[in-house]
Amino acid sequence: MYPISAADSVSLAVQRTKEFLFQPFRWGTYLKLGLVAIITEGIGSNLHSSKRATPSVGHGPMTYPQFNIPPVWIAAAVAAVLVVIVLSIVVFYLVTRLRFAFFHCLIHNTSEIGPGWRLYRTQAARFFGLNLVVAFSYVLLFGLAMFPFMTGFIRVVRETPPGSQPDLWKFLPLILPLIPIILLIALIAFVLEVILRDFILPHYALEDATVSEAWQEVWEQIKAEKKQFAVYALLRLILPISATIGLFIVFLLPGLMLAGSLAAVEYAIHSAFANLTGVAALPGILLEAFFGVLAFAFALFVGVCLGGPLSTGLREYALIFYGGRYQALGNILYPPPAAIAPEVP
């Protein structure tokens, strides 16, 4: 497979997406692959965390009450936080496994998730560990960048006289320089995600490469084609945003009409059973619950139908662009023609 420019890769990605999802078209397969695409593209990214304290603003004087929290409550809160962290890590690991399985589906044009799930178990576990290290480093960087500003916010609050509200204008000199730093941190997160998911992952899957081996190959390609990789990163950012905005505009009016109809049905049911109590009100509760579940299922269905092709196309775009620069991947996407045997005289 020869190298394809970042711009030309878009049309090929659209073509491969249509072949993968619609040729042949089966509703069950389409919904399954669409849901997997949304999960792998929208969930399980590098673990980022941020803490934001929102001061309480009221009409009365600001007070700082002393809390007397029982030790049992503190222990329960700590345990709950630990459970959430463990569950988040488990979900992240499962999504990483699913991401490798979907990679297998796309490069081999198959709808079976199981083979890729089993085949890349070791590689997915190693890639998961790499993502945890990157995530921890990113959170540490974010904390170090935010620390000077947080101390400034705390200082402004502490300098506020008792019984009065903090002067919001004093926060402005702290917020303005914070904006470019947040944008820079967001850009770093995007670049890390593109490098890991679009370039490093194929080397892990196809070669079982180490992080140093994979990064060395990726870096050599980036140095050789800086302009193309820059254009790719720009399109990788712009294309999904533009497509999402376009879908939102197209389906805004039908969505509002459907939501209004559903709200009218829910209101009619609620009004009809509002004055009933006990067993007589049970049918109304069940009807409201039924239409609520129906609305959720329909919203999920529409989300998969619209988001599935978008997420699949984004992954196809990454594969086609990098496949032209990574021979092992390109030969799977577009197998080279078999050598023609010479004619025997």
N, C-alpha and C positions, 0 to 999 in steps of 0.2 A: 504494500500500500504506500503510495507516494504522499509526501506532506501536502496537506490541504490548508489553505488560508483560513483564518478565523471567520471571515465573512462568508466564504464559500461553504464552510462546514454547516452553516445554518440550514440551508436547503437540503443537504444530505441528511441532517438530523430529522427534519420534518418527514422526509421520505421513509427513513427507517422506522420512525415512530408510527406512521400509518401502516407499514407492513407488519410491525410487531403487534399492534393492538387491533387492527381492523381486517387483516388478511390471514385467515378467515375471521369473520366477526362472530363471536359467541358471547352473549351477555355475561354468563358466569365467569368466563375467563377474563373478559374486559374489566369487570368490577374487581376481580381478585387482583389482577396486575395493577389496576389503577390505585387501589387501596395500598398495595405494597409500595408503589412509586411515591405516593404521598407520605407514607410513614418514613421511608428511607431518605427522602429529600427534605422533609419538614420537621422530623423528630430525630433526636439522638445526635445532634451536632455536638461539637466540642463543648464540654460543660463550662458554661459561663455563669457566674453568680455575682450579684451586686446587692448591696445593702443600702437602703435609703430610709432615713428617719424623717418623718413628717411631723413637724411641731404642731401641737394642738393650738388652734386659733379659735378664740371664743370672744364673747363680749365682756367677760369678767376679767379680773386680774389673773395674771399668770402665776400659778403656784407650782411647787415641786413637792408633791406629796411623798411621804415615805411609805414604801410598800412593805407589808409584813406577810410575805408569801410563805405558806407552810412548806417544809422540806419535801413532803410527799409530792406536792404540785411541781416543784422544781425538778425532782427526779423524773416525774412523768413527762414533763416538757422535754427534758434532755433525751429520754428514751424515744419520744415521738420524733424528735429531730433526727436521731440516729436511724430510726426505722425508715424515715423518708429518704435519708441519704443512701442507705443500703438499697432500697427499692429503686431509687433513681439510677444507681450504678447497674443494677440487674437489668433494668429496662434498656439502659444505654448499651449494655453488652448484647442483649437480644436484638436490638435494632442494628448493631454493627454486624452481627451474623446475618441478619436479613439483608443488609446492604450488599454483602458479598454474594448472597444467593441471587439477588436481583441483578447484580453485575454479571453473573453466570447466565441468567436468562437473556440479557440483552446481547451479550457477545455471541451467544449460540442461537439466538432467535428461538427460544423455547419458553413455554409457559409453565414449566414444572419448577416449583420452588425447591422441592426436596433435594434434588441432586446437588445443587450449589450449596445448600445449607449444610450438607454432610461433607462435601468435598473440601470446603475452605475453612473447616472448623479451626485448625491450628493457626492458619494465617489470620483469621478474624480475631482470634484471641490475642495474638501478638499486636495486631493493629489497634485493638481495643486498649492494650496497655500503653501503646504510643500516644493514643488520644488522651488518656488520663494524664500522662506526663505533660503533654502540651497544655491541657486544660488547667492543671495546677500551676504551671508557669504563667499562663495567661492571667489567671486570677491573682497571682502574686504581683504581676506587673500592674494590673488594674488597681490593686490595693495601694501599691507604692505611688502610683500616679495620683490617686485620690487623697492620700493621707494629708499632704499640705493643705489642701482645700478644706477637708473635714475639720482640721484643727482651726482653720479660720472661721468656719461656721460656728463651731463650738465657742470660740472666743467672743464672737458677736453676741451669742445668746447669753453668755455669762456676764458680759458687760451691760446687759440690759437691766435697768433698775428694777427692784422687786415691785410687783403690782402693775407693771406696764408691759406693753407689747414690744417685741423687737422691731427696730426700724428696718423696713424692707429695703430701703435704699442702700443700707450698709452691706447687704448681700450682693448688690449688683457688681461691685469690683471683683468679687469672688466668682460670680457666675460667668461673666464675659470671657475671662481667660480659660475657663473650664470647657467652653464649647468646642474650640479647636482640638483640645486634648481628647475629648470624648469622641469626636469624629476620627481622630487619628487612631484611637484604640479600636473603634469599630472597623476601620480600614484594615488594621492588623488582623483582626478576627476573620474578616472576609478573605484576606490573602492566605492565612493559615488554613482555612477550610478548603479553599480551592486547591492548594498544594497537596493537602492530605487526601482529599476525596477524589480529586480529578487526576492527579499525577502519581502520588505515592501508592495509593491503593492497588492500581493495576500491577505494579511491580511486586507487591506483597502477594497478590492472588496468583499470578502466572509464574513467578520465579521463586516464590517464598524468600524474597530478598530481605536482607537486614535493612534497618533504617538508613545506615550510612551508605550502603550500596544503592538503595533506591534514590536517596537524595543526591548522590553523586551523578547518577544518570539524568535525573530531572534537571539538576543545575547545569549540566553540560548542554542540554537542549535549550534551556532558557538563555544561556549566554550566547548560543549560536543564533537564536531567533528572538532577540529581545522585543522587537517591534510586534511580531506576531503574537507573542505571549501577552504583551500589554493590551493589544486589541482584543484578544480572547478574554482577558480578565474584565475589560470594560463591557464587552457584550454579555459576558456571563452575569454581570450585575444588572445591565439594562434590560435584557430580553425578558426575564421573568417578571420584572416590575411592569414593563410595558404591556406584556400579555395579560397580567392580572388586572391592570387598569382597563384594558380593552374589554375583558370579560365582564368586569364590574359595570361598565357603561352599557354594554349590550343587554345584560340581564337585570339591570336595576329596575326598570319599569315592571317587567313580569314578576320579579321577586317581590316588589312592593304590593302589587295586586294580589299575589298569592298570600302574602303575610297578612294583608288587610282582610281577605276572605276568611282566613283561619282565625284571626282575632275576632271577627264578627261571629263566627260559629261558637267560639269559646265564650264570648260575652252572652250570646243567646242562651246557651246551656246554663251558664252561671245564673242568669236572670230568672230562668224558668224554675230553677231549684233553690233559689236564694232563701225563700221563706220556709223551706222544709227542714226538718230536723230528724235525727235518728235514722232508722232504716229507710224512711222515705227519701232522704237525701243521698242515699248510697248510689242509685243509678246516675245521678248528676255527677258525683265524684268520679265514678267509673268512666262516664262519657268524656269528662274533661281530661282524665288521665289517658284515655285511648287516643283522643285527638292530639294530645301533647306528644305521646310516643310516636304517633303517625307523622307529626310535623318534624320531629327529630330524625326519624328514619328517612323522610323525604329530603331533608336538608343534607343528611349524610350521603344519600344517593346522588343528589345534584353535585355535591362537593367532589365526590369520586369521579363522576362523569366529566366534570370540567377540569378538576385538578390533576386527574390521572394522566391525560395526554400531555399536559404542561410539564409535570414532573418527569415523565418519561422522556419527553423531548429534550429537557435540560440535561439529563444523563446521557442520552444519545449524542448530544452536541459535544459533551466532554470526551466521550469515547472516540468519536470521529476525529476531532482535532488532535488529540494526543496519539491516536492510533497511527496517524501518518508520521509520527516521530518516534514511536516505540514499535519496533518491528514485530515483536511477539504478539502484541495486541492487534496491530494492523493486519497481520496474516490471518487472524481468526475472524475479524470483521469482514474482510474482503480477501478470501483465500486466493493466492496466486494461481494462475492457470497452470494445469499440468503440462509438463514438458512434452512436446510432440516427438514421438519416436521416429527416428529416421526410417525412410522407406528402404526395404530390403530389395536389392536388385534381383 
